[in-house]
Amino acid sequence: MKAIIFAAGLGTRLKPHTNNCPKALVQLAGKPLLWHAINKLIETGVSEIIVNVHHFGEQIIDYLCATHFDVPIFISDERHVLLDTGGGLVKTQDFFSNTDAFIAFNVDVISSVNLKEVIDFHITNNAMATLVLRNRKTSRYLLFSDSQQLTGWKNIDSGEEKISKIEFIDSQAYAFSGIQVISSSIFKHITEKGKFSVIELYLRLAKTNKILGFVDDSEYWLDLGKPEQLLDAEKLLKPIN
């Protein structure tokens, strides 16, 4: 199985760490966030990885050239234009042309989820995409039916709602974990162009396709978008030499 690591973000919330450094290379327990993401995927059995880059992209490229990993790692270069998660995914579609499914992983998350279980769930249910979810507080929720089908999205601060399925009324709200398994067949259903969010794509596709949720209740999940969240993560992980 192949994987993409979304590492092109500006890292605005992580300032001042990202004033002169991409978010992907911010240190956690003695190693860059990108190192943690790559090794999580390698432990799962991923055979090839592509990393999209934008903010200080040359630093990420230099790091990957200078660091040995046990699998080939490729670059999707967005240094001239940031494409968001959806556009970034489309840019890499040729990389995934010879695989049935692949993992997409946000570089700024640390998680104890068992990715092999997520892959098995995805394959068993013949899903187009499987999104890893947590039962946690956030301002923006994805909504899922009892059959774990995506039905909508809701911002509890603004009250804005986007509904994909009528089952919205009976849906459960979950927070997206920034981890997903995607069938490569999705590319033939994408009509969006340029910069767009993969969540917007899922909300459209969920009207007629299996966009499922996998509820993760493993030990921990952390979004490392803010300096204080890095400190929380440091308490979980031992320093790595």
C-alpha positions as CSV (number, residue, x, y, z in Angstrom):
1,M,0.0,0.0,0.0
2,K,1.1,3.6,-0.7
3,A,0.5,6.8,1.3
4,I,0.5,10.5,1.0
5,I,1.5,12.8,3.8
6,F,-0.1,16.3,3.7
7,A,2.8,18.5,4.7
8,A,2.2,21.6,2.6
9,G,0.4,23.7,5.2
10,L,1.6,27.2,6.2
11,G,1.8,26.2,9.9
12,T,0.3,29.6,10.9
13,R,-1.0,28.4,14.3
14,L,2.5,27.0,15.2
15,K,4.2,30.3,15.1
16,P,6.9,31.2,16.2
17,H,8.1,27.6,15.4
18,T,7.3,28.0,11.8
19,N,8.7,31.5,11.2
20,N,11.8,29.9,9.6
21,C,10.8,26.3,9.4
22,P,8.0,24.3,7.8
23,K,5.5,22.7,10.1
24,A,6.7,19.2,9.0
25,L,10.2,19.8,10.4
26,V,9.1,21.2,13.8
27,Q,10.7,18.9,16.5
28,L,8.8,16.5,18.7
29,A,10.6,14.2,21.1
30,G,13.9,14.9,19.2
31,K,12.6,14.2,15.7
32,P,10.6,16.2,13.1
33,L,6.9,15.7,12.8
34,L,7.5,14.4,9.4
35,W,9.8,11.6,10.8
36,H,7.0,10.5,13.1
37,A,4.4,10.4,10.3
38,I,6.7,8.5,8.0
39,N,7.6,5.9,10.6
40,K,3.9,5.4,11.6
41,L,3.2,4.6,8.0
42,I,6.2,2.3,7.6
43,E,5.1,0.4,10.7
44,T,1.8,-0.2,9.0
45,G,3.5,-1.8,6.0
46,V,3.3,1.1,3.5
47,S,5.7,0.5,0.6
48,E,6.0,4.0,-0.9
49,I,5.2,7.5,0.3
50,I,4.6,10.8,-1.4
51,V,4.9,14.1,0.6
52,N,3.4,17.4,-0.7
53,V,5.3,20.5,0.1
54,H,4.8,24.3,-0.1
55,H,5.8,26.4,2.9
56,F,9.7,26.2,3.1
57,G,9.3,23.2,0.8
58,E,13.0,23.2,-0.1
59,Q,13.8,22.5,3.6
60,I,11.6,19.4,3.5
61,I,13.2,18.2,0.3
62,D,16.6,18.7,1.7
63,Y,15.7,16.8,4.9
64,L,14.3,13.8,2.9
65,C,17.3,13.7,0.7
66,A,19.6,13.6,3.7
67,T,17.6,11.1,5.8
68,H,17.4,7.4,5.2
69,F,14.0,5.7,5.5
70,D,13.2,2.1,4.7
71,V,10.8,3.0,1.9
72,P,11.1,5.2,-1.2
73,I,9.7,8.8,-0.6
74,F,8.6,11.1,-3.4
75,I,7.8,14.8,-3.5
76,S,4.6,16.5,-4.8
77,D,5.8,20.1,-5.3
78,E,3.3,22.8,-4.5
79,R,5.8,25.5,-3.8
80,H,4.3,27.7,-6.6
81,V,0.7,27.2,-5.6
82,L,-0.9,25.8,-2.4
83,L,-3.7,23.4,-3.4
84,D,-5.3,22.4,-0.1
85,T,-6.0,18.8,0.7
86,G,-8.3,18.1,-2.3
87,G,-6.2,19.8,-4.9
88,G,-3.1,18.3,-3.4
89,L,-4.7,14.8,-3.7
90,V,-5.5,15.4,-7.4
91,K,-2.0,16.4,-8.1
92,T,-0.7,13.0,-6.9
93,Q,-3.2,10.8,-8.7
94,D,-0.6,9.4,-11.1
95,F,1.4,8.2,-8.1
96,F,-1.6,6.1,-7.0
97,S,-2.6,4.8,-10.5
98,N,-1.3,1.2,-9.7
99,T,-2.8,0.8,-6.3
100,D,-6.3,-0.1,-5.1
101,A,-6.3,2.0,-2.0
102,F,-3.9,4.3,-0.1
103,I,-3.5,6.1,3.2
104,A,-3.6,9.9,3.6
105,F,-2.0,11.3,6.8
106,N,-1.8,14.9,8.0
107,V,1.8,15.6,9.1
108,D,0.6,17.5,12.2
109,V,-1.2,14.7,14.0
110,I,0.1,12.1,16.4
111,S,-2.1,9.1,16.9
112,S,-2.1,5.6,18.4
113,V,-4.7,4.4,16.0
114,N,-4.1,0.9,14.5
115,L,-4.0,1.8,10.8
116,K,-4.1,-1.9,9.8
117,E,-7.6,-2.1,11.4
118,V,-8.7,1.0,9.5
119,I,-7.4,-0.6,6.2
120,D,-9.3,-3.8,7.0
121,F,-12.5,-1.8,7.7
122,H,-12.1,0.1,4.5
123,I,-11.6,-3.0,2.4
124,T,-14.3,-5.1,4.1
125,N,-16.9,-2.4,3.6
126,N,-15.9,-1.6,0.1
127,A,-15.7,2.1,0.9
128,M,-14.6,4.9,-1.4
129,A,-13.1,6.6,1.6
130,T,-12.8,5.8,5.3
131,L,-12.2,8.7,7.6
132,V,-10.7,8.1,11.1
133,L,-12.8,9.9,13.7
134,R,-12.6,10.7,17.4
135,N,-15.2,11.4,20.0
136,R,-13.8,14.7,21.1
137,K,-14.7,18.4,21.4
138,T,-14.1,20.6,18.4
139,S,-15.9,23.5,16.7
140,R,-16.4,21.6,13.4
141,Y,-17.9,18.2,13.2
142,L,-18.5,15.5,10.6
143,L,-21.9,13.8,10.9
144,F,-22.4,10.1,10.4
145,S,-25.4,7.8,10.3
146,D,-25.8,4.6,12.3
147,S,-24.3,2.7,9.4
148,Q,-21.2,5.0,9.6
149,Q,-22.0,6.8,6.4
150,L,-21.1,10.5,6.1
151,T,-24.2,12.6,6.2
152,G,-23.0,16.1,6.7
153,W,-20.8,18.7,8.4
154,K,-21.6,21.2,11.1
155,N,-19.8,24.3,12.6
156,I,-21.2,24.6,16.2
157,D,-19.7,28.1,16.6
158,S,-21.3,29.6,13.5
159,G,-24.3,27.3,13.2
160,E,-23.4,26.5,9.6
161,E,-24.5,23.1,8.3
162,K,-23.8,21.2,5.1
163,I,-26.0,18.1,4.6
164,S,-25.2,15.3,2.2
165,K,-27.8,12.8,3.3
166,I,-31.3,13.0,4.8
167,E,-30.1,10.8,7.7
168,F,-28.6,14.0,9.1
169,I,-31.5,14.1,11.6
170,D,-30.3,10.8,13.3
171,S,-26.6,11.4,12.8
172,Q,-23.8,11.3,15.4
173,A,-21.2,14.1,15.4
174,Y,-17.5,13.2,15.4
175,A,-14.2,15.1,15.0
176,F,-12.0,14.2,12.0
177,S,-8.6,13.0,12.9
178,G,-6.7,13.9,9.7
179,I,-6.1,10.3,8.8
180,Q,-8.0,8.4,6.0
181,V,-7.9,5.4,3.7
182,I,-9.0,6.2,0.1
183,S,-9.8,4.0,-2.8
184,S,-7.9,5.1,-6.0
185,S,-11.2,4.9,-7.8
186,I,-12.1,8.2,-6.2
187,F,-10.1,10.1,-8.9
188,K,-12.5,9.3,-11.6
189,H,-15.3,11.0,-9.5
190,I,-13.4,14.2,-8.9
191,T,-14.6,17.2,-11.0
192,E,-13.2,19.9,-8.7
193,K,-10.3,22.0,-10.0
194,G,-7.4,23.9,-8.5
195,K,-7.5,24.5,-4.7
196,F,-10.2,22.8,-2.7
197,S,-10.8,20.8,0.5
198,V,-11.0,17.0,0.5
199,I,-13.9,17.4,3.0
200,E,-15.9,19.4,0.5
201,L,-15.3,16.6,-2.0
202,Y,-16.5,13.9,0.5
203,L,-19.6,15.8,1.3
204,R,-20.5,15.9,-2.4
205,L,-19.6,12.2,-3.1
206,A,-21.4,11.0,0.1
207,K,-24.7,11.6,-1.6
208,T,-24.1,8.5,-3.9
209,N,-21.0,6.8,-2.6
210,K,-19.7,5.1,0.6
211,I,-17.8,7.7,2.5
212,L,-17.5,5.9,5.9
213,G,-16.2,6.8,9.4
214,F,-14.0,4.6,11.5
215,V,-14.3,5.6,15.2
216,D,-10.9,5.5,16.9
217,D,-10.9,4.9,20.6
218,S,-7.2,4.1,20.9
219,E,-5.0,5.6,23.6
220,Y,-4.3,9.0,22.2
221,W,-4.7,11.4,19.3
222,L,-3.2,14.9,19.2
223,D,-3.4,17.8,16.8
224,L,0.0,19.5,16.9
225,G,-1.2,22.8,15.3
226,K,-0.4,25.0,18.3
227,P,2.8,25.3,20.5
228,E,0.9,24.2,23.7
229,Q,-0.2,21.0,21.9
230,L,3.4,20.2,21.1
231,L,4.1,20.4,24.9
232,D,1.2,18.0,25.5
233,A,2.6,15.6,22.9
234,E,6.1,15.7,24.5
235,K,4.6,14.3,27.7
236,L,3.3,11.2,25.7
237,L,6.5,10.4,23.8
238,K,9.9,9.5,25.0
239,P,12.9,11.4,23.4
240,I,14.1,9.6,20.3
241,N,17.8,9.5,19.4
